[in-house]
Amino acid sequence: MQEKYDVTGMSCAACSARVEKSVAALPGVRQVSVNLLKNSMTVDYDEQALTGEQIVAAVVKAGYGASPQNGKAAAAPSAAPGGGAQAEYAAMRRRLIWSFVFAVPLFYLSMGHMMGWPLPGCFLGMENAMIYALTQLLLLVPLVFINSKYYRVGFKTLLHGSPNMDSLIALGSGSALVYGVYALYKIAFGFGHDDMAMVHQFTHDLYFESAGTILALITLGKFLEARAKGKTSDAINRLLKLAPKTATVLRDGVETVIPAEDVKKGDVLIVKSGEAVPVDGVVLEGTGSLDESAITGESLPVDRQAGDKVIGATVNKSGWFKMEATQVGDETALAQIIRLVDEATSSKAPIAKLADRVAGVFVPAVIAIAVVSAAVWLLVGATFEFALTVGVSVLVVSCPCALGLATPTAIMVGTGRGAANGILIKSAEALETAHSVQAVVLDKTGTITQGRPVVTDVICREGVSEERLLQIAASLEKLSEHPLAGAVVEEARRREIPLLPTEDFDQIPGQGVRGTVDGSACLAGNRRMMDAFSVPAAELDADRLAAEGKTALYFAVDGRLAGMIAVADVVKPTSRQAVQELREMGIEVVMLTGDHRGTAEAIQKQVGADRVVAEVLPQDKEQEIRRLQNSGKKVAMVGDGINDAPALARADVGIAIGAGTDVAVESADIVLMKNDLLDVVGAIQLSRATIRNIKENLFWAFFYNVIGIPIAAGCWYAAFGLKMNPMIAALAMSFSSVFVVSNALRLRFFKPKHRAGASSPQQREPQAQPEPAPEVSQEKQEKQESRQEENSMKRTLSVEGMMCQNCVRHVKNALEGVSGVEAVSVSLENKTAAVTAAESVTDEALKAAVTDAGYTVTAVAHEG
């Protein structure tokens, strides 16, 4: 079983390495991962061979504390990633304030006579040396008490044979404190034996200010570090704050407001404009425009109506709807997102093992260096005070804390940033592996394509209009259960074409359907059906459609061919760009599909994939992944997480795309909330940015120690007179950790970088229409070709009144209906419509089209 524990007393990478080593040595432990940033530990063990009490005992024996976490902790804001960091920040803030209350006067008093600062007469002169020394001691005692944790933990771990950063601080400041007390006795001895030279010498050799300032500066560094840690999980904390506190439930016809956690499966809820959706569910009645940006990362509102799924914690911007709760509590998408990110930040990336190995021997090595340095300086004739300064500086300047924070901070910020963009990374290992992917294998259906058939071409015989053909076809097909029939009906609905009553409906297996529409005998089906009823169908260009991977549906009225409607699972608007960007990143793109080769090759040409493997079964997909891996490549598989499960599990990185509310796809390492292939590019870019950040952190942590320790040890003193004061060492050590955490926080500003020409957000909507090229009818193609001889002009219309994607679609359709208009792009965010049209198209014609659609044009800008 797998269990999580809270671990107390850890302060650096040496601590986490010690805890991990102690638990890993227990019989029955399969895997253990300790997270220094979150002070947590995840243990996977055999409960037949080991108990939780034994695990806790092993941690305690190593010198730390441990307790099992509550199983439902992830659902509570206090237990979310960063919750402990906020509590730590508050505690460190109090410690910092009180530390400086005593450290500032201590520093002022000790340095005042050297700097010429004004001091009361009772602290000046040899006759007041004892008052001067005792006052410093009295100011230091509260400082030591306030920061006693360093001594308590430091010496405890030292006695257990596992020294950590607190051990270095305790030894460094403790040595200065002990020497100060020794100097105090020497001053008293000098007064007692009338040896004023001794009094003068040891009055200037008091190390109380060094001990106190070290503690205060270390606490300052810890405070800044804790403050930065609290920011690492901002994305998840924002999600938690979005969780609605109340829900309006409909029971016995009465609306009642109850706490959101009391909602049960099957409850009927009311969601009004401006309210958050309490839990995951299905819309029963009404409509709403939902802001899903917190869950999916999509910036624009999405329209939801009866039958559509809605996600808890999304906000209803406009409209009213009634919904049924289907997932509550820990089953909601929000709870699963929090759990996934928490698990990812608790896991350990392979690159972190480097820091762990170093940290395991770092602190003992530093202590040895400090002792040897002090001993060498004593042997070469230096004073005891000089040797002590060197030893204390070495102990204080070394920073295993920076090593321990280098990886977990970057991983936590990176996974949090991914979640904010709708990219859920389930483990630190997946985050690291993704940066080195050399080949991406894409499932076709639902990944590259929409995953549902849509009408791409409407070809009519002479004398039959598109509207008439679609009206007859949809009226007949509305009674069919075939998926292709649904595409025809949907196209008629989109064009707002009214349907006609159908009689004598009959299905002919393997061929199509027939019936009487508006008094005429109608047929709808494939070429075999036309042949069976002796309907000539050779006059239409069906071969071209087949070559493009489209399925042709024939329609006949009263024994004569009326036309042909082509249906296909079309490529998503962003798929071609995503494939091109992957190739530009040096990644091979392979497309896998169970479709026949002709259709697969047509899709390959559209998106520009390097290679296509067609007519494969799920197990064949897994074999293709294995073949690529055997060639020495790191492989990512992108699929829907269901029929692609074997391939997702086999790949080095499995990516489930378009998961929607089903975020916990077991076989995937990365889950993409949006149905957009560009997010695969974003996930790899995020991985590369995170690993680059980790390497920067590790470099600076190592570099800092490589430079700082030799200076502190006095290696450059003989040649250059370069020596490090313990107070400067404490300041440098503190800010090295702050630097590492601050560098990791730069990932908070990560945004996927897509080359110029990326689709606008509304083009990336799952509901968006397919790319224009495959959908354009012959009639429209002829119109476009005839316009190519005219000069084109681009105009930008400022449109008022657009509120949602339905508005965008209405404005776009209205402008596309104007004769001479070649291209239209509508932006809901900017409230504009970019129109490319012939010069002969007037501004008034464009304004009139938008006005007739129910919107207002406030300005028209000409761009050329």
Secondary structure, DSSP 4 states (H G I P E B T S, - for coil): -EEEEEEES--SHHHHHHHHHHHHTSTTEEEEEEETTTTEEEEEE-TTT--HHHHHHHHHHTT-EEEEPPTTGGGSGGGSTTHHHHHHHHHHHHHHHHHHHHHHHHHHHHHHHHHT----GGGSSGGGHHHHHHHHHHHHHHHHHHTHHHHHHHHHHHHTT---HHHHHHHHHHHHHHHHHHHHHHHHHHHHTT-HHHHHHHHTT--HHHHHHHHHHHHHHHHHHHHHHHHTTHHHHHHHHHS-SEEEEEETTEEEEEEGGG--TT-EEEE-TTPBP-SEEEEEEEEEEEE-HHHH---S-EEE-TT-EE-TT-EEEEEEEEEEEEE-GGGSHHHHHHHHHHHHHHS--TTHHHHHHHHHHHHHHHHHHHHHHHHHHHHTT--HHHHHHHHHHHHHH--HHHHHHHHHHHHHHHHHHHHHTTEEE--HHHHHHHTT--EEEEEIIIIIB-SS-EEEEEEE-TT--HHHHHHHHHHHHTT---HHHHHHHHHHHHTTPPP--EEEEEEETTTEEEEEETTEEEEEE-HHHHHHTT---TTS-HHHHHHTT-EEEEEEETTEEEEEEEEE-PBPTTHHHHHHHHHHTT-EEEEE-SS-HHHHHHHHHHHT-SEEE-S--HHHHHHHHHHHHHTT--EEEEE-SSTTHHHHHHSSEEEEES-TT----TT-SEEESSS-THHHHHHHHHHHHHHHHHHHHHHHHHHHHHHHHHHHTTTTHHHH-----HHHHHHHHHHHHHHHHHHHHGGGG------TTPPPGGGGSTTSPPPHHHH--HHHHHHHHHHTTSPEEEEEEEEE---SHHHHHHHHHHHHTSTTEEEEEEETTTTEEEEEEETTS-HHHHHHHHHHTT-EEEEEEE--
